[in-house]
């Protein structure tokens, strides 16, 4: 398509926003699945008309949907997410072990090349893959072998919310879990390593050598530099230059280093965006001013972007999937 499409999941349903390259006027389609919480809606890079949706409802549970025509029509697909092998446990808030139970799909990530292959990150945390367009799902259970019994839920639950596919290495997958940390597979999801060296969570994890237990909120990468990762952690904005083997802080002059969302410019791999939130108990922008902060130096040096954003009495939150960029020139945020 010559313009831009924004796929939006809300507690009221899903919406599809379409504009031309000027992005001044938008056609809004929806709500789709009205009355349902849409945790994620994602299009296939290999076929933009192929869309996947994860919807959830307190009464009717979890439902997966697929569209083959850009959202004009939908069909229900497979919804059986069964953990492989003997059911295991994870750490609960009080440190005890708690049975792992499937609740919902948080994240969908279609293959970069095959529209029928799609990954799903779920709560309680695990990674599933479908190779038949979502009709059936198989767990990549090796992820839970990476000290899964020590993973504990964050405030939103024990959710696998980030899936990154390396465009230069089809065997590499990077995931992030709240509150367990980040993990990497270099063999297509069969085996996994925690990649959290350098992360600091002094209150929850006083031992700096602890491999899992960090509350990672989001990770992003630029396709041209897939070894460079940018992370918004519970506190701290972090960077890795070696695919997660080690991390260092780049929060710099941000007014708060707490937040949920992070994005990288489509054409400038060292330009990144975050939305600082006041704290983990006060989920709104500092001073009630909604500001997107941009670094053109890969972190540490940040400038506030405020034009068109409310600069007084704004007490909203911006969650991890609510910040995105398009591929047009100039890049839209």
PLY file of the C-alpha trace (Angstrom):
ply
format ascii 1.0
element vertex 333
property float x
property float y
property float z
element edge 332
property int vertex1
property int vertex2
end_header
0.00 0.00 0.00
1.18 3.55 -0.75
-0.12 5.05 2.48
-0.10 3.84 6.04
-2.28 1.54 8.11
-2.49 1.55 11.89
-3.94 -1.51 13.63
-5.36 -0.68 17.06
-6.50 -3.06 19.79
-8.60 -1.67 22.64
-10.90 -2.83 25.41
-13.81 -1.84 23.15
-12.70 -3.87 20.13
-10.26 -3.41 17.24
-9.92 -0.51 14.80
-8.12 -0.12 11.48
-6.96 3.40 10.60
-5.89 4.13 7.01
-4.35 7.27 5.53
-2.39 8.36 2.48
1.28 9.32 2.58
0.44 12.78 3.94
-1.19 11.27 7.06
-3.41 14.30 7.57
-6.81 12.62 7.23
-7.70 9.14 8.40
-10.42 6.63 7.58
-11.41 4.71 10.70
-12.87 1.22 10.37
-14.40 -0.37 13.45
-15.01 -1.28 16.07
-14.29 -4.84 15.00
-15.32 -7.45 17.58
-17.18 -4.79 19.62
-17.38 -5.50 23.32
-14.27 -7.69 23.28
-10.85 -6.77 24.59
-8.40 -7.03 21.70
-4.99 -7.72 23.20
-3.19 -7.65 19.86
-3.81 -7.26 16.14
-0.94 -7.76 13.71
-0.47 -8.00 9.96
1.85 -10.35 8.10
4.92 -8.74 6.49
4.68 -11.42 3.80
1.05 -10.60 2.97
-0.40 -7.37 4.42
-3.94 -8.64 3.82
-3.35 -11.44 6.33
-4.24 -10.19 9.80
-4.28 -12.02 13.12
-6.23 -10.98 16.21
-6.21 -12.13 19.82
-9.45 -11.22 21.56
-10.48 -11.89 25.15
-13.62 -11.64 27.23
-14.23 -12.36 30.91
-17.32 -14.39 30.03
-16.24 -16.21 26.88
-12.48 -16.43 27.31
-9.85 -16.29 24.58
-10.62 -16.37 20.83
-8.25 -16.18 17.85
-9.33 -14.59 14.56
-7.79 -14.37 11.10
-8.52 -12.20 8.08
-7.32 -12.83 4.52
-8.63 -9.56 3.06
-7.18 -6.82 5.24
-9.91 -6.97 7.86
-13.03 -6.91 5.69
-14.01 -10.42 6.79
-12.82 -12.67 9.60
-12.79 -16.33 10.52
-12.22 -17.98 13.88
-9.11 -20.16 13.89
-7.49 -22.51 16.39
-7.71 -21.63 20.04
-6.06 -24.61 21.76
-2.92 -23.51 23.57
-1.73 -26.57 25.48
1.57 -26.54 27.32
3.83 -29.35 26.17
4.77 -32.18 28.50
3.97 -32.44 32.18
2.34 -29.29 33.58
4.88 -27.25 35.52
4.80 -24.36 37.97
6.11 -20.83 38.23
6.91 -18.56 41.13
4.00 -16.74 42.74
4.01 -13.30 44.38
4.81 -14.78 47.79
7.67 -16.93 46.48
5.69 -20.18 46.45
5.19 -22.30 43.35
1.94 -21.88 41.40
0.53 -24.06 38.58
1.08 -22.66 35.08
-2.33 -21.94 33.55
-3.18 -20.55 30.12
-5.19 -17.33 30.26
-4.83 -15.38 27.01
-2.60 -14.41 24.08
-0.78 -11.12 24.64
1.40 -10.90 21.54
1.22 -12.06 17.92
4.25 -11.96 15.63
3.83 -13.27 12.08
6.83 -14.67 10.23
8.76 -12.12 8.18
8.27 -14.21 5.03
5.53 -16.85 5.47
1.98 -15.56 6.12
0.93 -18.96 7.51
3.59 -18.97 10.24
2.84 -16.89 13.31
4.14 -16.83 16.88
2.02 -16.19 19.97
3.21 -15.03 23.38
0.80 -16.05 26.11
-0.06 -15.70 29.79
1.03 -17.69 31.83
4.25 -17.08 29.96
5.11 -19.40 27.09
5.76 -19.15 23.35
3.63 -20.93 20.75
3.95 -21.21 16.97
1.47 -22.01 14.22
2.55 -23.11 10.74
-0.96 -23.39 9.31
-2.33 -19.89 9.57
-3.39 -20.18 13.19
-5.42 -23.37 12.85
-3.20 -25.22 15.34
-0.58 -24.15 17.87
2.49 -25.90 19.24
4.49 -24.70 22.21
8.21 -24.03 21.87
8.65 -25.55 25.31
12.41 -25.10 25.44
11.79 -21.54 26.59
10.34 -22.74 29.89
13.55 -24.69 30.50
15.30 -21.33 30.96
14.51 -21.31 34.70
10.77 -21.06 34.11
10.08 -22.11 37.69
11.60 -18.78 38.83
9.46 -16.57 36.59
6.94 -14.54 38.55
4.07 -12.31 37.41
4.28 -8.57 37.11
1.34 -6.34 37.92
-0.31 -7.27 34.62
0.31 -10.99 34.95
3.01 -13.43 33.86
2.93 -12.44 30.20
5.19 -12.99 27.22
4.68 -9.63 25.50
7.62 -9.19 23.11
8.70 -11.37 20.18
11.50 -10.19 17.87
12.45 -12.11 14.72
15.92 -11.42 13.35
15.64 -10.55 9.62
19.23 -11.64 9.00
19.13 -14.87 10.98
15.93 -16.92 10.72
17.04 -19.09 13.65
17.22 -16.19 16.11
14.21 -15.23 18.23
14.21 -12.81 21.15
11.40 -12.65 23.69
10.63 -10.65 26.82
8.48 -11.64 29.79
7.10 -9.68 32.73
8.50 -10.36 35.22
11.20 -12.77 34.11
13.44 -10.88 31.69
14.63 -11.30 28.12
15.52 -14.58 26.43
17.17 -15.55 23.14
17.11 -18.62 20.93
19.66 -19.17 18.18
18.22 -22.45 16.91
14.69 -21.57 15.86
13.17 -21.77 19.33
14.41 -25.18 20.43
16.74 -23.97 23.18
16.93 -20.66 25.02
19.25 -18.57 27.17
18.38 -15.75 29.57
20.03 -12.57 28.22
19.81 -10.15 31.14
23.42 -9.39 32.09
23.71 -5.74 33.09
20.07 -5.26 34.10
19.56 -3.86 37.58
16.51 -4.52 39.76
17.97 -3.68 43.14
14.76 -3.84 45.16
13.42 -7.11 43.76
16.78 -8.74 42.91
19.58 -7.48 45.16
22.01 -10.04 43.67
23.23 -8.44 40.38
24.18 -11.85 38.98
20.57 -13.12 39.06
19.72 -14.47 35.60
15.92 -14.16 35.65
13.31 -12.08 37.45
13.71 -8.68 35.78
10.53 -6.86 34.75
11.22 -6.01 31.11
8.44 -3.90 29.59
9.43 -3.86 25.91
12.33 -4.47 23.50
12.77 -3.22 19.95
15.35 -3.47 17.17
16.06 -1.96 13.76
16.07 -4.47 10.92
19.36 -3.11 9.57
21.14 -3.62 12.92
19.47 -6.65 14.53
22.25 -7.12 17.09
21.43 -3.71 18.61
18.50 -3.94 21.00
16.74 -1.16 22.89
14.79 -1.93 26.06
12.30 -0.10 28.23
12.55 -1.81 31.58
10.30 -1.32 34.62
12.86 1.31 35.57
15.74 2.20 33.19
16.06 2.48 29.43
18.72 0.01 28.30
20.75 -0.90 25.22
22.58 -4.00 24.03
25.06 -4.05 21.15
25.46 -7.83 21.11
21.93 -9.27 20.80
21.34 -9.21 24.54
24.57 -10.76 25.80
25.09 -7.61 27.87
23.13 -4.41 28.54
23.96 -0.87 29.63
21.78 2.04 30.67
20.97 4.91 28.29
18.32 6.77 30.34
20.45 9.92 30.35
18.46 13.13 30.87
14.95 11.64 30.75
12.59 13.13 33.37
11.70 9.57 34.41
13.17 6.28 33.26
9.98 4.38 34.05
7.72 3.58 31.12
6.30 0.86 28.94
6.84 1.76 25.27
9.94 2.08 23.10
10.35 2.35 19.31
13.14 2.85 16.78
12.99 5.12 13.71
12.31 3.24 10.47
15.29 4.75 8.61
17.68 5.86 11.37
18.85 2.91 13.51
20.23 5.19 16.23
17.04 7.26 16.62
14.77 5.91 19.34
11.59 7.05 21.07
10.20 6.53 24.57
7.28 7.93 26.58
8.35 8.53 30.20
5.76 7.76 32.87
6.08 9.22 36.36
6.46 5.99 38.36
5.27 2.44 38.84
2.57 3.67 41.21
1.60 6.83 39.30
0.92 5.81 35.71
0.82 9.18 33.98
3.37 11.52 32.38
5.57 13.65 34.66
3.97 17.04 35.40
0.86 15.97 33.51
2.62 16.75 30.20
2.45 14.13 27.47
5.90 14.11 25.86
7.52 11.68 23.47
11.27 11.78 23.99
13.64 11.22 21.08
17.32 10.33 21.10
19.25 10.61 17.86
22.40 9.26 19.49
21.18 5.81 20.44
20.34 6.95 23.96
21.58 9.14 26.84
20.84 12.44 25.05
17.08 13.02 24.80
14.82 15.80 23.56
11.11 16.25 24.23
8.70 16.24 21.28
5.56 18.11 22.34
3.96 19.74 19.29
0.33 18.66 19.12
0.44 16.81 22.45
-1.38 18.07 25.59
1.01 19.90 27.90
-1.23 20.32 30.92
-3.63 18.18 32.92
-2.82 15.05 30.92
-2.93 11.95 33.10
-2.99 9.14 30.57
-0.77 6.09 30.36
0.97 4.84 27.20
1.37 1.07 27.28
3.95 -1.07 25.49
2.09 -1.61 22.21
0.77 1.96 21.97
3.90 3.49 20.41
4.69 2.61 16.81
6.47 3.99 13.75
5.64 3.70 10.06
8.02 3.10 7.15
7.24 6.27 5.19
9.63 9.16 4.67
9.52 11.17 6.84
8.94 8.46 9.40
5.68 8.79 11.31
5.42 8.09 15.04
0 1
1 2
2 3
3 4
4 5
5 6
6 7
7 8
8 9
9 10
10 11
11 12
12 13
13 14
14 15
15 16
16 17
17 18
18 19
19 20
20 21
21 22
22 23
23 24
24 25
25 26
26 27
27 28
28 29
29 30
30 31
31 32
32 33
33 34
34 35
35 36
36 37
37 38
38 39
39 40
40 41
41 42
42 43
43 44
44 45
45 46
46 47
47 48
48 49
49 50
50 51
51 52
52 53
53 54
54 55
55 56
56 57
57 58
58 59
59 60
60 61
61 62
62 63
63 64
64 65
65 66
66 67
67 68
68 69
69 70
70 71
71 72
72 73
73 74
74 75
75 76
76 77
77 78
78 79
79 80
80 81
81 82
82 83
83 84
84 85
85 86
86 87
87 88
88 89
89 90
90 91
91 92
92 93
93 94
94 95
95 96
96 97
97 98
98 99
99 100
100 101
101 102
102 103
103 104
104 105
105 106
106 107
107 108
108 109
109 110
110 111
111 112
112 113
113 114
114 115
115 116
116 117
117 118
118 119
119 120
120 121
121 122
122 123
123 124
124 125
125 126
126 127
127 128
128 129
129 130
130 131
131 132
132 133
133 134
134 135
135 136
136 137
137 138
138 139
139 140
140 141
141 142
142 143
143 144
144 145
145 146
146 147
147 148
148 149
149 150
150 151
151 152
152 153
153 154
154 155
155 156
156 157
157 158
158 159
159 160
160 161
161 162
162 163
163 164
164 165
165 166
166 167
167 168
168 169
169 170
170 171
171 172
172 173
173 174
174 175
175 176
176 177
177 178
178 179
179 180
180 181
181 182
182 183
183 184
184 185
185 186
186 187
187 188
188 189
189 190
190 191
191 192
192 193
193 194
194 195
195 196
196 197
197 198
198 199
199 200
200 201
201 202
202 203
203 204
204 205
205 206
206 207
207 208
208 209
209 210
210 211
211 212
212 213
213 214
214 215
215 216
216 217
217 218
218 219
219 220
220 221
221 222
222 223
223 224
224 225
225 226
226 227
227 228
228 229
229 230
230 231
231 232
232 233
233 234
234 235
235 236
236 237
237 238
238 239
239 240
240 241
241 242
242 243
243 244
244 245
245 246
246 247
247 248
248 249
249 250
250 251
251 252
252 253
253 254
254 255
255 256
256 257
257 258
258 259
259 260
260 261
261 262
262 263
263 264
264 265
265 266
266 267
267 268
268 269
269 270
270 271
271 272
272 273
273 274
274 275
275 276
276 277
277 278
278 279
279 280
280 281
281 282
282 283
283 284
284 285
285 286
286 287
287 288
288 289
289 290
290 291
291 292
292 293
293 294
294 295
295 296
296 297
297 298
298 299
299 300
300 301
301 302
302 303
303 304
304 305
305 306
306 307
307 308
308 309
309 310
310 311
311 312
312 313
313 314
314 315
315 316
316 317
317 318
318 319
319 320
320 321
321 322
322 323
323 324
324 325
325 326
326 327
327 328
328 329
329 330
330 331
331 332
